[in-house]
Amino acid sequence: MRRTFLTIVALSSLFRVLAQTPEAKMKAFVANLMTKMTLEEKIGQLNLVTPGWGVPTGSVVSKGVEDNIRKGNVGGLFGIFGPDKIRQAQALAVNESRLHIPLLFGLDVIHGHKTIFPIPLGLSCSWDTALIERSARIAATEASADGLCWVYSPMVDIARDPRWGRIAEGAGEDPYLGSKIARAMVKGYQGNDLSKDNTVMACVKHFALYGAAEAGRDYNTTDMSRIRMYNEYLPPYKAAVDAGVGSVMSSFNEIDGVPATGNRWLLTNLLRDQWGFKGFVVSDYTSVNEMIAHGMGDLQAVSARALNAGLDMDMVGEGFLTTLQKSLKAGTVTLKQIDDACRRILEAKYKLGLFQDPYRYVNNARPDKEILTPENRKAAREIAARSLVLLKNDNKILPLKKAGTIVLVGPLANNHTEMLGTWAVSGDNSKSITIQEGMQNVAGNSVQITYAKGANITDDTAFAKRISPFNKPTEIDPRTPESLIQEAVDAAGKADAVVAVVGEAAEMSGESASRSDLDLPGSQRKLIEALAKTGKPLVVVLLNGRPLALPWLPEQAPAIVEAWFAGTEAGNAIADVLFGNYNPSGKLTTSFPRNVGQIPIYYNRKNTGRPYEGGNPKFKSDYLDVVNEPLYPFGYGLSYSTFVYDTVTLNQNTLHEGQSITASVMVSNKGDVAGEETVQLYIQDLVGSVTRPVKELKGFQKIYLKAGDVKKVDFTITVNDLKFYNSELKYVAEPGDFKLYIGTNSRDVKEAAFRLVK
Ligand code: BGC
């Protein structure tokens, strides 16, 4: 009898385990593991270290890493990659620490791991979320083949200030597009099963508002109203959370006077309570310790503050490791807080499959087969071509003929070092294709290409050092600027066309690379002006990590291509566009100012009570010395095709709850080549309980039209598209009149009107 009873009990508990959801199994596994952990071991899991052979961006690198791993004092490691190195470090944790808990291995894989794609700002200009997802998928495959399971991307900080160098790492100024891109990247990295050996955990950053640093100076204070946060800055982070991102990185800046890393409202009330985030939050590099300089107390105080706020993992600073026990004794943190943080990190490891197999991402056969493969490079070339934006093309100077002589000029035209752009930490410059190589590859022997440098990026040796923090200083040709220009002008005189590749060094954007002057550095402007004077057809290709302020450039150059930093295949992709193998289709995701004084400048601004258009010529909101409009607006980008938009029609002018309106427009390609166009939909809420932007992107479609073709493009608008956060931070749509705009960019649009009725 008793035996039967015991068998029934045993069977029922077996059934219970079998019937458990994966989530419940994970919880049970982690809870069981945590019963075995000492307090020290739990705190150890909250410690993220870098052995210093990565790129140390903060003030310190971790010491005694191996010993700490053995002691169970480390939860994750970043800055190393390659199966051998990762195996070695993982073996220390798994074989030599008491509980054999595997480590997380992270890295800044921002726009590709070794096959480098365009910088994220460039990628966003493709407006192609499938393509962006593909780039993240390839990056995940390469990163995981190199032993990594965690990437510090996507960076989704909305940025409207191009002085800020990190504008290069994000998707520009618009929350709607930024949200779509955030989602695509998370999907690309994580796939639908984190435990697969070719998916990695994403980390959305920098939470939050990092892109709103005052004066565009990195790490600087941010301050904004909640209503602006909710409507304009938070949506992309939320989109990443909704897409299931596994981790979040807190930012360096303060919000409401409290650094993000110690901000409980941000990391707990908003992120976990309102948004339901279930993963873990890691600090930015030493951002816990940096709260000391912010004036929030000593290391013990700021570490306790961070844990209280909801931070789970401390990157490099070891404030958690060295002070949490004292704080627990002092009663300023609780055991539950330590347990919660530890549990979240262990759950991430569980989801990645590391408890099943700590060496899941360690396979020596993979790197050769999966990294920098011809297919990955081919994808990088296609993606890079789609990120280029044609800003100007008078008299159809472009595409160039594959004949005659072209003189290629400029410090960036044959420069392997600068092709990859910022935050390409594992990229190999020597594997990149320069513009000179690309042009020769694409045009073959039918074109004679000669090269003259024409200018240095900078002639200032101290500045050259500052803009090459991870390489040998940017090269300076010792000849005088005048003689370099003269050489280029002489070469131009003998050529049929001139292509000048000018701009910034790769590290003039990215972290801690703010600029107060957004003109071309050094003597590059003088070079362009001298080349323009030759009267030869002049094409300017810009390489830069931010919008530059170049109001003089369109006056000098009949053709301008914005090429950003296009990655490993930059040269081939740029040549594909220059010679017309690919018809450019990129559209700006950030406004190009005319001068620094216009900054911040963005299309989805509010009106003032004294609008710019019409009204009193004296007392209106404008400048005495420059117009209000940007040089190139958001959404702008030309094509070798000519797209013509017909009037916008609506199937009805009234929208009721539960219904939708269809807005349609006929778009025709009146040019003589096939091309892609991004048709953009903007909406304006004309009367609100709070002031509303003059225009907000609410949809876009990429269409492909053969020469002479016409296509009807339909957009469906529902009440959801009209919602915004009101002054009570409720997400509402308010009845009333709306305008709807469809066009080729945010400025050149056709409009229609409708009314929302409740
Ligand atoms: C950057 C982060 C980066 C981290 C780790 C920090 O300085 O702000 O974006 O992920 O370093 O490299």
Residues whose N, C-alpha, C, O or C-beta is under 5 A from the ligand:
A	BS01	BGC	V55 T57 D108 Y152 D284 Y285
